[in-house]
């Protein structure tokens, strides 16, 4: 009888573990989504669509939409009109974690990916910062100034110490930062520096260094500020 009870308890614990894994798959998955095949397939479809229709299959966005969040590919239109057989499983439209965007839309339309995990976690931190401001006479939960008028977010003070974000470029932990108004961004300085070190081109002082990330990966640096080259390092700046 005792052995039967032990067996039942072990089965119950195993069931709990399996159920927990199903509830939180993103916490247990160690594999990154590879967008190579999907990006190439969408690129060909967009090129063909533009040749036949003289326009790009873009979902319209207003002028206030940030640079690396606009010009989403209309995947439904591409599928409906027969330019793709299926919408990629990695796309948001199919329950995935990415939007497919078009960059260089006027000169050389190029497909890139906007990571929605990054967007969601920045939005979560933004909500926490806004809540803190409302409860503390517009003061900010800032930690230290890392760039001129740009501060790291004290996640503990903001009440969200458990929020973590890994870079889509390097898999390194990323820093949440904000401007003097409390607008939250992600710090891409480490990833930009890595991309610059791997290339032969030396940055110019007035160049937006985020281009290095776009040109050397499938991803756009969503929720970012412009970076300029100052004293041999990328520095975030408020436009």
C-alpha positions as CSV (number, residue, x, y, z in Angstrom):
1,X,0.0,0.0,0.0
2,X,2.8,2.4,1.0
3,X,4.7,1.7,-2.3
4,X,1.5,2.4,-4.3
5,X,1.1,5.8,-2.5
6,X,4.7,6.7,-3.2
7,X,4.2,5.8,-6.9
8,X,1.1,7.9,-7.1
9,X,3.0,10.9,-5.5
10,X,5.9,10.5,-8.0
11,X,3.4,10.4,-10.9
12,X,1.7,13.5,-9.6
13,X,5.0,15.4,-9.2
14,X,6.0,14.4,-12.8
15,X,2.7,15.6,-14.1
16,X,3.2,19.0,-12.3
17,X,6.6,19.4,-13.9
18,X,5.3,18.6,-17.4
19,X,2.3,21.0,-16.9
20,X,4.6,23.8,-15.7
21,X,6.8,23.3,-18.7
22,X,3.8,23.7,-21.0
23,X,2.7,26.8,-19.2
24,X,6.1,28.5,-19.5
25,X,7.8,27.1,-22.7
26,X,9.8,30.3,-23.2
27,X,11.5,29.9,-19.9
28,X,12.6,26.3,-20.6
29,X,13.6,26.7,-24.3
30,X,17.3,27.1,-24.9
31,X,17.1,27.3,-28.7
32,X,16.9,30.5,-30.7
33,X,14.6,30.7,-33.6
34,X,16.5,30.8,-36.9
35,X,15.1,33.2,-39.4
36,X,17.4,32.5,-42.3
37,X,15.0,30.4,-44.4
38,X,12.0,32.6,-43.5
39,X,13.7,35.9,-44.3
40,X,15.0,34.5,-47.6
41,X,11.6,33.3,-48.6
42,X,9.8,36.5,-47.7
43,X,12.6,38.5,-49.5
44,X,11.9,36.7,-52.7
45,X,8.2,37.1,-52.3
46,X,8.5,40.8,-51.7
47,X,10.8,41.3,-54.7
48,X,8.3,39.5,-56.9
49,X,5.4,41.4,-55.5
50,X,7.1,44.7,-56.2
51,X,8.0,43.8,-59.8
52,X,4.4,42.8,-60.6
53,X,2.7,45.6,-58.7
54,X,5.2,48.5,-58.5
55,X,4.5,48.9,-54.8
56,X,5.6,47.1,-51.7
57,X,3.3,44.8,-49.6
58,X,3.5,47.1,-46.5
59,X,1.0,47.5,-43.6
60,X,0.7,51.3,-43.3
61,X,2.1,53.0,-40.2
62,X,1.8,56.6,-39.0
63,X,4.7,59.1,-39.0
64,X,5.2,58.7,-35.2
65,X,6.0,55.0,-35.5
66,X,9.6,54.5,-34.5
67,X,12.1,53.7,-37.3
68,X,12.6,50.1,-36.4
69,X,8.9,49.3,-35.9
70,X,7.4,50.5,-39.2
71,X,7.0,49.1,-42.7
72,X,5.7,45.7,-41.6
73,X,5.3,43.1,-44.4
74,X,1.7,42.3,-45.2
75,X,2.1,38.5,-45.0
76,X,-1.6,37.9,-45.4
77,X,-1.6,39.8,-48.7
78,X,1.4,37.8,-49.9
79,X,-0.3,34.5,-49.1
80,X,-3.7,35.5,-50.5
81,X,-2.1,36.7,-53.7
82,X,-0.1,33.5,-54.1
83,X,3.4,34.9,-53.5
84,X,4.0,32.6,-50.5
85,X,2.4,29.2,-49.8
86,X,2.4,29.6,-46.1
87,X,3.1,32.3,-43.5
88,X,6.3,31.4,-41.6
89,X,5.6,29.8,-38.2
90,X,8.0,32.3,-36.6
91,X,5.8,35.2,-37.7
92,X,3.4,36.8,-35.2
93,X,0.6,36.1,-37.6
94,X,1.1,32.4,-37.0
95,X,1.7,32.7,-33.3
96,X,5.4,33.3,-33.5
97,X,7.6,36.0,-31.9
98,X,8.6,38.2,-34.8
99,X,7.3,40.8,-37.2
100,X,8.9,40.9,-40.7
101,X,9.8,44.4,-41.7
102,X,11.1,46.1,-44.8
103,X,14.2,48.3,-44.4
104,X,15.6,50.6,-47.1
105,X,12.2,50.7,-48.6
106,X,12.9,53.4,-51.1
107,X,16.2,52.2,-52.5
108,X,16.8,48.5,-51.7
109,X,13.9,46.9,-49.9
110,X,15.4,44.4,-47.5
111,X,13.6,42.0,-45.1
112,X,14.5,42.1,-41.4
113,X,12.9,40.9,-38.2
114,X,11.5,42.8,-35.2
115,X,11.7,40.7,-32.1
116,X,8.5,40.9,-30.1
117,X,9.9,39.4,-26.9
118,X,12.1,42.5,-26.7
119,X,9.1,44.8,-27.4
120,X,7.0,43.1,-24.8
121,X,9.6,43.2,-22.0
122,X,10.4,46.9,-22.7
123,X,6.6,47.6,-22.6
124,X,6.4,45.8,-19.2
125,X,9.2,47.9,-17.8
126,X,7.6,51.0,-19.3
127,X,4.3,50.2,-17.5
128,X,6.3,49.8,-14.2
129,X,8.1,53.1,-14.7
130,X,4.9,54.9,-15.5
131,X,3.2,53.4,-12.4
132,X,6.2,54.5,-10.2
133,X,6.0,58.1,-11.6
134,X,2.3,58.3,-10.8
135,X,3.0,57.2,-7.2
136,X,6.1,59.3,-6.6
137,X,5.3,62.8,-7.8
138,X,6.8,62.2,-11.3
139,X,10.1,61.0,-10.0
140,X,11.8,58.2,-11.9
141,X,13.1,54.9,-10.7
142,X,16.6,55.6,-12.1
143,X,19.8,54.1,-11.0
144,X,22.7,55.8,-12.7
145,X,23.4,58.1,-15.7
146,X,25.2,56.0,-18.4
147,X,24.9,58.5,-21.2
148,X,24.1,62.2,-21.2
149,X,20.5,62.5,-19.8
150,X,20.0,58.7,-20.1
151,X,19.7,56.6,-17.0
152,X,19.5,52.9,-16.2
153,X,16.2,51.7,-14.8
154,X,16.3,50.5,-11.2
155,X,14.1,47.4,-11.7
156,X,13.8,46.7,-8.0
157,X,12.7,50.2,-7.3
158,X,10.2,50.0,-10.1
159,X,8.8,46.8,-8.7
160,X,9.9,44.4,-11.5
161,X,13.2,42.9,-10.5
162,X,12.5,39.6,-12.2
163,X,12.3,41.0,-15.8
164,X,15.3,39.8,-17.7
165,X,16.1,40.3,-21.4
166,X,18.7,38.5,-23.6
167,X,20.0,40.2,-26.7
168,X,18.9,38.7,-30.0
169,X,22.4,39.5,-31.3
170,X,24.7,38.2,-28.6
171,X,22.4,36.5,-26.1
172,X,24.0,38.7,-23.4
173,X,21.8,40.2,-20.7
174,X,20.6,43.7,-21.7
175,X,20.2,46.9,-19.7
176,X,16.9,48.8,-19.6
177,X,17.5,52.5,-19.8
178,X,15.3,55.6,-20.0
179,X,15.5,59.3,-20.8
180,X,14.6,62.2,-18.5
181,X,10.9,61.8,-19.3
182,X,10.8,58.1,-18.4
183,X,10.7,56.7,-21.9
184,X,12.2,53.2,-21.7
185,X,14.7,51.8,-24.2
186,X,17.2,48.9,-24.5
187,X,21.0,49.5,-24.5
188,X,22.6,48.1,-27.6
189,X,26.1,49.5,-27.1
190,X,27.7,46.1,-26.4
191,X,26.2,44.5,-29.6
192,X,27.1,47.6,-31.7
193,X,30.7,47.4,-30.5
194,X,30.8,43.7,-31.3
195,X,29.6,44.4,-34.8
196,X,32.1,47.2,-35.3
197,X,35.0,45.1,-34.1
198,X,34.1,42.4,-36.6
199,X,34.1,44.7,-39.6
200,X,36.7,46.8,-41.4
201,X,34.7,50.1,-41.6
202,X,35.5,52.7,-38.9
203,X,32.5,54.7,-37.8
204,X,32.1,58.4,-38.5
205,X,31.1,60.9,-35.7
206,X,27.7,61.7,-37.2
207,X,26.8,58.1,-38.2
208,X,23.9,56.3,-36.6
209,X,25.7,53.1,-35.4
210,X,22.5,51.0,-35.3
211,X,23.1,50.4,-39.0
212,X,25.9,48.0,-38.1
213,X,23.3,45.7,-36.3
214,X,20.9,45.9,-39.2
215,X,23.5,45.2,-41.8
216,X,25.1,42.3,-40.0
217,X,22.0,40.3,-38.8
218,X,18.4,39.5,-39.5
219,X,17.2,41.7,-36.6
220,X,16.5,45.4,-36.2
221,X,17.4,47.1,-32.9
222,X,13.8,47.7,-31.7
223,X,13.2,50.0,-28.8
224,X,16.5,51.7,-29.2
225,X,18.0,55.2,-29.4
226,X,20.4,56.4,-32.0
227,X,24.1,55.8,-31.2
228,X,27.1,57.9,-32.3
229,X,30.8,57.3,-32.1
230,X,32.5,59.2,-29.3
231,X,36.0,58.6,-28.0
232,X,36.1,55.1,-29.5
233,X,32.8,53.9,-28.2
234,X,29.1,53.9,-29.2
235,X,27.1,56.4,-27.2
236,X,23.3,56.6,-27.1
237,X,21.9,60.0,-27.8
238,X,18.6,61.8,-27.5
239,X,17.5,63.3,-30.8
